Amino acid sequence: MSATYPGFSFDITHRDPAGSKARIGTLSTPHGAIQTPNFIFCGTKAAIKGLTTEQMREEKTDIILANTYHLMIQPGADLVAKLGGLHKMMNWHGPMLTDSGGYQIFAMGHGSVADEVKGRRTTTREKTLLKITEEGATFRSYTNGEKLFLTPEKSIDIQRKLGPDFVVQLDECTPFHVDRRYTARSMKMSHRWGDRSLAAFREFGGISANGMPQAMYGIVQGGVYPDLRKESAEIVASQDFFATAVGGCLGATREQMHDVVGMAMAHVHPDRPVHLLGIGGIVDIFEGVALGIDTFDCVSPTRIARHGWALAPGVKGERLNMRNARFKDDDTPIDAECGCFACRTASRGYVHHLLKAEEMLGMQLLTMHNVHTMNRLMRDIRAAIITGTLAEARRKWVWQPGDGAEGAEGAEGRSK
């Protein structure tokens, strides 16, 4: 029996006339349709930190996600189901995705949330992963140390209870430091887990606990190895997933990441939507779009807002440090071309004061701004694909040497 996806479709409406693989699509779900390329904001624990779902809508957000790993620990999938599922609980009426929980288990298990898996070994964190077997992963809850066990079947059951539109198969997200042999072995196990995830999905008929249809993403693994990425992409394409996600280790540098994504994109199913897991830098989005990526997600836009950073087009590091003293008496908006609530109502100087005074409003205003800016970026990209001007849009958004010095003193690494 094959998985079917009533209420879901993906229609490619435009392709870049300038010759890249960039495309515009309409991704339809039971909770409405969105245009791609698009950005999925992370409501990790069933909340966008600092904003309500109504404020997310006001800043023109189309789609959000929540995290299976965190929600299985607190408050638990059964309670979310009792409260009507994520859409009702969060008062979000648009499309929604949950990941499988695999990324967090393995990233935290290797000692960090993001750096190790993405290729950098610069942070340390208590390891919570206890054991990986063919059956699943055993790990400890970060809240109370309880031993937990997650299998592909359980991950799908949890996502069924959470009730998003899109669910994701369980996979092992391999870190950068492991060798090719481990990467190949892990990839093959992830594909077997994909088979089991699909079987569990079919068993409940692809219907969530609150009676709504769901659709599933399969994940391409293979680390930094071209032959493994090819093999993995072709296997995922041969299975009856609705969509494709590119995950796992993407390399040690930004340049290598772009190469690795290209390795996978050369072999993915051409007619399915493709999501790039955990990547949200502006330059990375332009690179991904040119390779045919349809959606992206990352915690970075909201996370950096809580540390005083404002996203801005054409500035070094893609952001402004609003804690910097040079903004102290600046009465201009964060970004004069931005239409977000923060830029309409608050000056750079006021935001600077709020951050220095440790007022939550400062972080909230920056979160609004960063959400709006990411949505504006994606609208600009979609318009540029239609007109074949993606290169011009990139020059507007991505800083180049010689463009001036305003911007970040250094760019924060990729994180999810």
C-alpha positions in Angstrom: 0.0 0.0 0.0 1.4 3.4 -1.0 1.0 6.6 1.1 -1.5 9.1 -0.4 -1.7 12.8 0.4 -5.3 14.1 0.0 -5.5 17.8 0.4 -1.8 18.3 -0.5 -0.2 19.3 -3.7 2.9 21.1 -5.0 2.7 22.9 -8.3 5.8 24.5 -9.9 4.5 27.8 -11.5 7.7 29.5 -12.6 11.4 28.6 -13.2 14.2 31.1 -13.2 14.6 32.4 -16.8 18.2 33.3 -16.0 19.2 29.7 -15.9 19.5 28.7 -12.2 17.5 25.9 -10.7 15.4 28.4 -8.7 11.7 27.9 -9.0 8.4 29.2 -7.6 5.8 26.8 -6.4 2.4 26.7 -4.8 2.5 24.3 -1.8 -1.1 23.5 -0.9 -2.2 22.0 2.5 -5.4 21.5 4.4 -4.6 24.7 6.2 -4.0 26.8 3.1 -1.5 27.3 0.4 1.9 29.1 0.5 4.2 30.3 -2.2 7.7 29.0 -2.4 10.6 29.7 -1.9 9.6 30.4 1.7 11.0 30.5 5.2 9.6 28.4 8.1 9.9 30.0 11.5 10.8 27.8 14.5 8.2 27.7 17.3 10.4 25.0 19.0 8.3 24.5 22.1 4.9 25.4 20.4 5.8 29.1 20.7 7.7 31.7 18.7 9.8 33.2 21.4 8.7 36.8 22.0 5.7 36.9 19.6 2.2 35.7 19.5 0.9 33.9 16.4 -1.2 36.9 15.6 1.9 39.1 15.6 3.6 36.5 13.3 0.6 36.9 10.9 0.9 40.7 11.1 4.5 40.4 9.9 3.3 38.3 6.9 4.4 34.9 8.1 3.1 32.0 6.0 4.3 28.8 7.8 5.8 27.8 11.1 7.2 24.6 12.7 7.4 23.0 16.1 9.8 20.4 17.5 8.9 16.8 18.2 11.8 16.2 20.6 11.0 19.1 22.9 7.2 18.6 22.8 7.4 14.9 23.6 9.3 15.9 26.8 7.1 18.9 27.7 4.1 18.9 27.8 3.8 15.5 26.0 2.1 14.6 22.7 -1.1 13.2 24.4 -1.7 16.5 26.2 -1.2 18.5 22.9 -3.7 16.2 21.3 -6.2 16.7 24.2 -5.9 20.4 23.6 -6.8 20.0 20.0 -3.4 19.7 18.4 -0.8 22.3 17.7 -2.9 24.5 15.4 -5.7 25.0 18.0 -3.4 25.1 21.0 -1.2 27.8 19.4 -4.0 29.6 17.6 -2.2 29.2 14.3 -4.4 28.6 11.3 -1.8 28.3 8.5 0.4 25.4 7.4 2.7 23.8 10.0 5.5 21.3 10.1 7.1 19.2 12.9 10.5 17.7 12.6 11.1 14.1 13.8 13.1 14.7 16.9 16.2 13.0 15.4 18.2 16.2 14.9 17.9 17.2 18.6 18.7 13.8 19.9 21.8 13.3 17.9 23.0 16.9 18.0 22.7 17.1 21.8 24.0 13.6 22.1 27.2 14.6 20.4 27.6 17.5 22.8 26.1 20.5 21.2 22.8 21.7 19.6 24.2 22.8 16.3 27.9 23.3 15.8 29.0 19.7 15.9 26.4 18.4 13.5 26.9 21.3 11.1 30.6 20.9 11.1 32.1 23.1 13.8 33.4 21.8 17.1 33.5 24.9 19.2 30.9 24.4 21.9 30.3 21.9 24.6 27.2 20.6 26.2 26.3 17.7 28.5 25.7 14.7 26.3 22.2 13.2 26.6 22.3 10.4 23.9 22.9 7.1 25.6 22.7 4.5 22.7 21.7 4.2 19.1 20.6 0.8 17.8 18.7 -0.4 14.8 15.5 -0.2 16.8 15.9 3.4 17.8 17.7 5.9 20.1 17.9 5.9 23.9 18.5 9.3 25.5 17.8 11.2 28.7 15.4 14.0 29.2 17.1 17.3 29.7 14.5 18.3 32.2 14.6 15.5 34.7 17.1 12.9 33.5 14.3 10.3 32.6 15.5 7.7 30.2 13.5 7.9 26.9 13.4 5.8 23.8 12.4 7.1 20.4 11.8 4.8 17.4 10.6 5.7 13.9 7.2 4.4 14.8 7.0 6.4 18.0 8.2 9.6 16.3 5.4 9.3 13.7 2.8 8.6 16.4 3.9 11.7 18.3 3.7 13.8 15.2 0.2 12.3 14.5 -0.8 13.5 17.9 0.8 16.9 17.5 -1.3 17.3 14.3 0.9 19.4 11.9 0.3 19.4 8.2 3.8 18.1 7.5 5.7 15.3 9.4 9.2 14.1 9.0 10.7 10.6 9.1 13.1 9.8 11.9 16.8 9.7 10.9 20.2 9.7 12.4 21.7 13.1 11.9 25.5 12.3 11.6 28.0 14.9 12.9 31.0 16.2 11.0 33.7 14.3 12.9 32.6 10.8 12.0 34.3 9.0 9.1 32.9 7.8 5.7 32.3 4.3 6.9 30.2 5.5 9.8 28.3 8.0 7.6 27.5 5.2 5.1 26.3 2.8 7.7 24.2 5.6 9.4 22.7 6.6 6.1 21.5 3.1 5.3 20.0 2.8 8.8 18.2 6.2 8.3 16.7 4.8 5.1 15.5 1.7 6.9 14.0 4.1 9.5 12.4 5.9 6.6 10.7 2.7 5.5 9.5 2.1 9.1 8.3 5.8 9.3 6.3 5.4 6.1 4.8 2.1 7.3 3.7 3.7 10.5 2.3 6.7 8.6 0.3 4.3 6.3 -0.9 2.4 9.3 -2.9 5.4 10.7 -3.9 6.4 7.1 -1.9 9.6 7.1 -4.6 11.2 9.4 -3.7 13.1 12.5 -5.3 12.5 15.9 -7.6 15.5 15.3 -8.7 14.1 12.0 -6.7 16.2 9.5 -4.6 14.8 6.6 -0.8 14.9 7.0 2.0 14.6 4.5 5.5 13.2 5.1 9.1 14.3 4.3 11.9 11.8 3.6 15.4 12.9 4.5 18.5 12.8 2.4 21.7 12.0 4.3 25.2 11.1 3.2 27.5 13.7 4.9 30.0 15.4 2.7 30.4 12.4 0.3 29.1 12.9 -3.2 28.4 9.3 -3.9 26.5 8.9 -0.6 24.5 12.0 -1.2 23.6 10.7 -4.7 22.6 7.3 -3.3 20.6 8.7 -0.5 18.7 11.2 -2.7 17.9 8.5 -5.2 16.6 6.2 -2.5 14.4 8.9 -1.0 13.1 9.8 -4.5 12.1 6.2 -5.1 9.9 6.0 -2.0 6.5 7.5 -1.7 7.2 10.5 0.4 5.3 13.7 -0.4 8.4 15.9 -0.1 12.2 15.8 0.5 14.4 17.3 3.2 18.2 17.7 3.0 19.8 17.1 6.3 22.8 15.7 8.2 26.3 17.1 8.2 26.7 19.8 5.6 30.4 20.5 5.9 33.0 22.5 7.8 32.6 25.8 6.0 29.8 27.8 4.3 31.4 27.1 0.9 31.4 23.3 1.6 27.9 23.5 2.8 26.8 25.0 -0.5 28.7 22.2 -2.3 27.1 19.5 -0.2 23.6 20.8 -0.8 24.4 20.8 -4.5 25.4 17.2 -4.3 22.0 16.2 -3.0 20.0 18.6 -5.2 21.4 17.0 -8.3 19.5 13.8 -7.5 16.4 14.7 -5.6 12.9 14.0 -7.0 12.4 16.9 -9.4 8.6 17.4 -8.7 8.6 17.3 -4.9 9.1 20.2 -2.6 12.5 20.3 -1.1 13.3 21.6 2.4 16.8 22.5 3.7 16.9 21.7 7.4 18.3 24.2 9.9 19.7 26.8 7.5 18.6 30.4 7.5 21.5 32.8 6.6 20.6 35.3 3.9 23.5 34.3 1.6 22.8 30.6 2.3 19.2 31.1 1.2 20.2 32.7 -2.1 22.6 29.8 -2.7 19.9 27.2 -1.8 17.3 28.9 -3.9 19.6 28.8 -6.9 20.0 25.1 -6.4 16.3 24.5 -6.3 15.5 24.5 -2.5 11.9 25.5 -1.8 11.8 26.0 2.0 14.2 26.7 4.8 14.1 26.8 8.6 16.3 28.2 11.3 16.1 29.6 14.8 18.6 32.3 14.0 16.2 35.2 13.1 14.4 35.1 16.4 17.4 33.9 18.4 19.7 36.8 17.3 16.9 39.3 18.0 17.1 38.3 21.7 20.8 39.1 21.6 20.3 42.6 20.1 20.8 41.9 16.4 18.7 43.3 13.6 18.7 41.7 10.2 19.3 44.2 7.4 19.9 43.9 3.6 23.3 44.7 2.3 25.2 45.0 5.6 28.3 43.1 6.6 27.4 39.9 8.5 23.7 40.3 7.4 22.9 42.2 10.7 23.3 45.2 12.9 24.3 45.1 16.5 21.7 47.4 18.1 23.6 47.4 21.4 26.4 49.3 19.7 26.9 52.8 21.1 26.8 54.3 17.6 23.0 53.8 17.7 22.5 55.6 21.1 21.2 58.9 19.6 20.1 57.6 16.2 16.5 58.7 15.6 16.0 56.8 12.3 14.3 53.4 11.9 16.2 50.2 12.2 15.7 49.9 8.4 14.1 52.8 6.5 12.8 50.5 3.8 11.2 48.0 6.3 7.5 48.1 7.0 7.5 46.1 10.2 5.8 47.4 13.4 9.3 48.1 15.0 10.5 50.2 12.1 7.2 52.1 11.9 7.1 53.0 15.6 10.6 52.9 17.1 13.9 54.5 16.4 17.3 52.8 16.5 18.1 54.9 19.6 15.0 53.7 21.4 15.7 50.1 20.6 19.3 50.6 21.8 18.0 52.1 25.1 15.6 49.2 25.6 18.4 46.6 25.1 20.7 48.4 27.5 17.9 48.7 30.1 17.2 45.0 29.6 13.6 45.7 28.7 11.9 42.7 27.0 10.2 45.2 24.6 13.6 45.7 22.9 14.0 42.0 22.1 10.3 41.8 21.1 10.7 44.7 18.6 13.8 43.1 17.1 12.0 39.8 16.8 9.2 41.5 14.9 11.7 43.2 12.7 13.7 40.0 11.9 10.6 38.0 11.2 9.3 40.7 8.8 12.7 41.0 7.2 12.9 37.2 6.5 9.5 37.3 5.0 10.4 40.4 2.9 13.5 38.6 1.7 11.5 35.6 0.5 9.0 37.9 -1.3 11.9 39.7 -3.0 13.4 36.3 -4.1 10.1 35.1 -5.5 9.7 38.3 -7.5 13.3 38.1 -8.7 12.8 34.5 -9.9 9.8 35.5 -12.1 11.8 38.4 -13.7 15.1 36.6 -14.0 16.8 39.1 -11.7 17.9 36.8 -8.8 21.5 38.1 -9.2 20.4 41.7 -8.8 18.3 40.7 -5.7 21.3 39.0 -4.2 23.4 42.1 -4.7 20.8 44.1 -2.8 20.7 41.7 0.1 24.2 40.3 0.4 27.1 42.5 1.5 30.2 42.5 -0.7 33.7 43.9 0.1 33.6 47.5 -0.8 30.0 48.0 0.0 30.8 49.8 3.3 31.5 48.8 6.8 28.1 49.1 8.5 27.0 45.8 9.9 28.0 43.0 12.3 31.4 42.7 13.8 31.1 39.0 13.0 28.4 36.6 11.8 26.9 34.0 14.1 27.2 30.5 12.9 24.4 28.4 11.5 22.2 26.9 14.1 18.9 25.2 14.6 
